[in-house]
Amino acid sequence: MMQKETELTRRAFLQTTGVAVAGAVLAGPLAAASSPKTRLAMVGTGSRGAGMWGRDVLKAYGDIVEFVGLCDLNPGRVATVKQGLGLGCPTFTDFEKMMREVKPDTLIVTTVDATHHEFIIKGMEMGANIITEKPMTTDEQKCQAILEAERRTGKKVTVTFNYRYSPHRQKIYEILRRGDIGKVTSVDFHWYLDIQHGADYFRRWHRLREKGGTLLVHKSTHHFDLLNWWLESEPAEVYAQGALEFYGKNGAVRSTNCRPCPHKNECNFYWDMTQSKEMMALYAANEAHDGYLRDGCVFAEDVNIYDKMGAQIRYANGVQVSYSLTTYSPYEGYRLAFNGTKGRLETWVQERQAVDQRDHDELMLWTNFGGLQTIKIPQSDGHGGGDERLKDKIFRYPGAPDPLRQSAGTRDGAMSILVGIAARKSAETGQPIKIGDLTELKPLAVRP
């Protein structure tokens, strides 16, 4: 069997996104224009807000945006972030007070997942467009409220699905659109979180379903959005199962958190937060304000989310998906395969501790009568190279062409979380759940 290898260079990737082309066309007028900076405010100043949406945004887009307000329930943490970012803007613990006083053009929402809807809705009602971290929210009632508020206010919600923008996942989209494997009929998608990253979800607030909606919503929303985007269709029905069999109550020993733990010498999951100046300054120094322990015990009795999950998803266009998420794997990454009428597209991506330390990811394109083609895509930092390209589209080139339909709004945000919400409901009830029964959105065979 003959094997052909092709390289997807960064230049080729940029040329296909539309962002680079738009950048070249618009660079002159944009640079020459003397327009005021976009006024940003942020609510939620944890590590994601401070880093990806604070430090990184200022570094790359400081010439066109400015922060006019920061808000967090924890006064110590918001003050720490302001100082760390070198900002002169005011800080708040009262969200509505911030919105009234600083009047931002855009509000960035990076709070605990279960509160996203509060700030998205109130932010739009008080005049701002919204950039929200995924998941958009955690249950169907909150999702419906966001849809209604966007329609009522005329403001726009952007959901930050950075995975869509990575070269590897973009190449999958392009191959599927070309029809190389014919009509897609089924998908196998299995994601593995390792014993470092996976365990960390059980140290943080994510371990509580009332705050994160379980990992079927918080983490899997990434994966479900990719499926919706790759398949260009919407999910119609979900049947799922889940269990907690490794973390939480399953541990032999436990404590409140790692720093004072009497079992630190015998526990493989002991995490020494004192080795990180950032974590100590952002979280440990501000525990007195809200009691939040960033180095919580992964075996705490209050853990009430699943650590293994599986779902069968039926799409409106007839595609069947078999999905799983495991949170205690020795390596991190995913196995993915699309089965079609003319062939199969598959990949095995190792995201953290790569077994063979490759500098590229591979796609294997099998055709029924044409053999195998191996496609190599250079690896990139920042969620597979997606972070930078996502933020370029949001901040630098918002009006650029979007030929691959990577920008995500409320319908995309809703359809991704509704799979997770339906999966959670199915795991609880033992019954299949129809997506169309959850909100006003009715699944379409072709994504609108």
N, C-alpha and C positions, 0 to 999 in steps of 0.2 A: 504494500500500500504506500503510495507516494504521500509525502508530508511537505506542505509548503508553509513557510513562515513569513509573516509580514509585520513591519514595525509601525506602530502609531506614534509618531513623534509629537512633542508638545506643540510644535508649530502647526502640524496637521490638525491637532485637536482644536486649537484656537481658531483656525480658519473655518472649522465646521460649526462652531458655536453661534456665530453671528455677532458675538460681543466684540471680538477683535476687529471684524469688518466694520461694525458700527463705530468702534473707537477710532479707527483710522479716518473714517469719513467725518466724524463729529469733533475730532480733536481740536481743529482750528477754531470753529465757532464756540465750543465750550470753553476753551482756554481764553479766548478773547472776551467772552462775556463777563461782565462785572455784576454778577447777581449775588444777593445775600446768601449766606450759608444756611443750609437746612437746619432748623432748630430741633434738636433731639432731646428727649427725656427718657429716663429708664426707671422702671419699677422692678425691683428684685436685684440686689447687688451681691449675689453669691459668686462662686468662681466662674460660672458660665457668663454671667453678665459682666463681671469685671474684666474677664479675659477676652473672649471671642467678640463680645459686643461693646466692650469698653476700650481696653488697650489696643486691640487689633484694628478697630474701626478708626480710632484717633490716629494711629500710625499711618494707615493707608489712605484715609479720606479726610484728614484734618483740614485740608484746603477747601473743602466744600461742605463740611458739617461741623456743628458745634453742640456740645452738651450744655443745656440750659437748666437742667434739674436732675437730681437723683433721689430715688425714694426707696425705703426699705422699712419694714416694721422694726428692725434692729438698728437703733441709732448709732451704735458703735461700729457696726459693719459698714453702714453707708458712709460714715465719716472716714473709715479706713480706706474705702475704695476711692473716695474723692481725693484723699491725700495721695494714694498710690498712683492715680491717673494724672495728678498734677492739675486738677481742675479748680476753677474759681467759682463755679456755679453753686447755688444754694442746695442744701440737702433737706429732705423731708421724711417724716414718718406718717404724715397725713397725705394720702394720695390726692384727694380732691383739692386740697390746699395747693399742692404743687401744680396741678393742672390749671387752676384759676390764676395763679401768680405768674407762671412762666410761659403759659400758652404755647406749647411745643407744636411744631408741624407734624412730627412723627413721634409716637410712643413705642419704645421697645419693651416688651413684656417678657421677663425672665424669672418669674416668681415660681413658687411651688405649683405644680401642674393643676391641682384642683382649684386654684384661685385664678387661673388665666382668664376665665370668662368674665370675672368681676372687672378686671382692669381693661380687657379688650372692649367690653360693652361701654363702661363708663368713659374710657378714653375716647371712643368714637363720639359718644354723646357730648363730650366736652371739646370736640373740634379737631381731634387728631386722627391721622391715619395710623395704622398699627403694623408693627413688625413683631410677630410672636414666635417664641421658641415652640418647637413641637414638644408634645402633642398640643393641638389647639385647645383642647380641654379634655375632661375625663368621663363624662357621661352624656347620654343623648339629650337630656333636658337642657343642660348647659350649651350643648352644641346648637340646638334649635334656637336658643336665646341669642346666640352670636349671629346666626343667619338672619334672624329678624332685625337685630340691631344694625347690621351692615346695610340691609335694605332700607331701613327707616332713616338712617343718618346720611346715607350717600357716601360714607367714608369707605376706605379700602383696608382689608386685612391681608397681609402677606405672611404666609407660613414658611418658615425657613427650612425647607427640605434640601439640605446641602448634598445629600447622597446623589441626587439627580445630576449634579454637576461634575462628578468625578469622571475622568477619562474612561476608566474601565466600564462603568455602568452606562455611560453615554454610548460606548461602542456596542454594548448589548442592544440598546434601543435602536441604533442604526441598522444592525444586522437583522433584527426582527422586522423593521419597517421595509427592508429590501426584499423580504420574502424568501431568504435563502433556505429556510427550513420549512417553507410552505405555511399553511395555516397552523397556528399554535393550538394544540389540543389539551395539553396538560403541563404542569410545572411541578418540579420537586425543589423545595427551598428550605434549607436547614441551617440555622444560625447557631454558632457556639460562642458563648462568652467564657473567658478563661477564669482561673481561680484568683486572679488579681482584679481585673476589671469587673467580672461577674460578681465577685464577692463584694465589691465596693457598693453595689446597689443595695446590699443588705446591711451596710453600715449607715447609710444615709436615710433621709426621710422617704426615699423611694420604697423602702421595705413595708410601708403602710399603704394599703390599698385606698384608704380614704384620702391620701395625699397624692398618690401617683396613678391610681386606677389600675394597679398591677403592671407588670412589665409587658403584658399583652397590649397595653395602651402606651405606656411611657417609652419603651424600647421598640416594640414591634411596629409602632406607627411608622418608623423609618422603612421597615421591610414591606409593610402593606402598601405604603405609598409607592415604593419602587415597583411592586407588582401592578398596581393600578396604572402607573405610567408606562411601564414596559408593554403591558397588554392592551393599552388604549381602550380599556373597558372598565366597568364598575362592578364591585362585588354585589352578589344578590343574596347569598345564604351562607351561613357559617355553622359548622358543628365542631366543637372543641372539647378538650380535656386538659386538666392541669392538676398539679400536685406540689406540695411542699415536702420534700423528702431528704433534703441535704442540709439546708441552713435552718435558722430559727430553733424550734423545739427539738430538732434532731441532734443538736450538739451535745457532747458529753459534759462539757463545762461551759460556763458563761460568766459575764460580768456586765456592768452598765456600759462600759466603753474600754478601749484598749489601754489608755494611759495608766489607770490605776489597777488594771487587771492582775489578780494574783496568779493567773495561769499563763502569763505571757511567755514563759520559758518552754511551755509544752504545747502551746497552740500554734498550729501552722498558719493561722489566719491573723496572728498578731500584726498590727500595723502601727509603726512608730511615727505618729504624726509630728513629733517634735523634730524630726529630721527635715521638715519642710517649713522654712521661715514664712512662706506665703500662707500656708494653711493655719499656722499658729497665729499669725497676725489677723487673718480674716475671720477665723472661727473661734479658736481657743480663747483669744483675748476678749471676745465679745459674748461668751457663753452666759455671763451673768444677766444679760439683757433679755434673753428668751429661753435659756436652758438647752439650746440645741447642741448636741454632741456630734461633731463631724466624724469622730472615730468610734461610732457605736459598735456594739458587739454583733457580729454576724449571726450569733446563736441566741440573740435576745428572744425572750418569750413573746414579745409583741409582734414579731414578724408575721404578717398575714397575707403575703402574696405567694404566688407559685414560683418554684424554682425550676420546674420543667413544664413545658406547654406544647401542645400539638393541636393543629386545626386543619380541617378540610374546608376549603373555600370554593364555592361555585360562583363563577362570574356570569354576568348577564349575557355574554356572548358565547357561553357554553364551555369555556375553559375551566378545567378542574385543577386546583392547587393543593398540594400536600405540604404543610408548613410545620416546622418545629423550632423551639428555642430552648437551649440547654444553658444553664448558668454556672456550671462547675466543670468545665472542660479543661484539659491540660494545654490547649491552644485556643486562639481566638480567630474566628473567621467564619466562612460559610461555604457550603456546597450548593450549587444551583444548576438546574438543568431544565431547558425548554424542549418539549417533545412536539414535533410538527409532522405534517403529512409528507414532507420531503426530507426530513432529517432531524438533527438534534444539536442544540447549542448548550455547552456545559462549561463550568468553571469551578475551581476550588481555590478560594482566596484565603490566605493566612494573613490576618491584619496586624498581629503584634509579634509573637515569637515565631517568625517564619522558620519552618523546618530546614529549608535549604538556603535561606538568606538570599533569595533572588532579588534583583533590582527591578523586576517587572512582574506583572500579572499576566495570566494566559487565558485565552478563550479557545475552546476546542469546538470547531464547527464541523460536524459530521453531516454528510449528505448521503442519502440512501444508495446512490449509485456513483458517487463521486469521491468517496474516501474522506480523508481528514485534512483539514486546514487548521494550523495553529496560529493564532494571532497574539502577538506580544504587545502589551501596553505598559509603558514605564510607570513605576510606582511614584506616588506623590504624597506629600505631607498634608495634614489638615483634612481628615475624613476622606482620604483617597484623592485629594486635590480639589474637593468640592467647595471648601470654605471660601477660598479666595474668589472663585468664579461666581459663587452665589452673591457675595457681597459686592462684587463689581457690578452685577446686574441690578442690585437694589440701590446702591449709592452712586456709582459712577455713570452707568449707562441704563437708567431705568426705561428709556424709550427705545432701546436697541431691539432689533428683530429677535424673535424667539422661535426659530424654526423647529427646534426639538421639544418645544412646549415644556420647558423646565421650570418656568415660574409657577408658583403655587398660590392659589387663593383659598377662600373658605370652602368651596366645594371639594377641592383636593384635600384640604385639612380635615373636612368632615368625613370623606370617604375612607381615609386612612384610619382615623380613630374609631369609626363605626365598625370596622372589621374587628378591632381589638375589644370594643365594648360588647359586640355580639358574641365574640369568643368567650369573654368573661361570663356573660350571661348563660351561654351554652354549657360551660364547665360547671356552673352553679346549679343548673336545672336539669342537665342531661338531655336537653332538647335542642334541635337545630333552630337557629334564629334567623329570621328574614330581615335584611338590612332596611327594606322599605317600610317595615313596621316601626322603626325607631324614630325617624324625623320626617319632615316634609319631603326630603329628597328621595326620589324613586330611581333606583339603579338603571342606567342606560347601557345598552349593548356596546355603544360607541361613546367613549368619553367625550363630553362636550367641550 
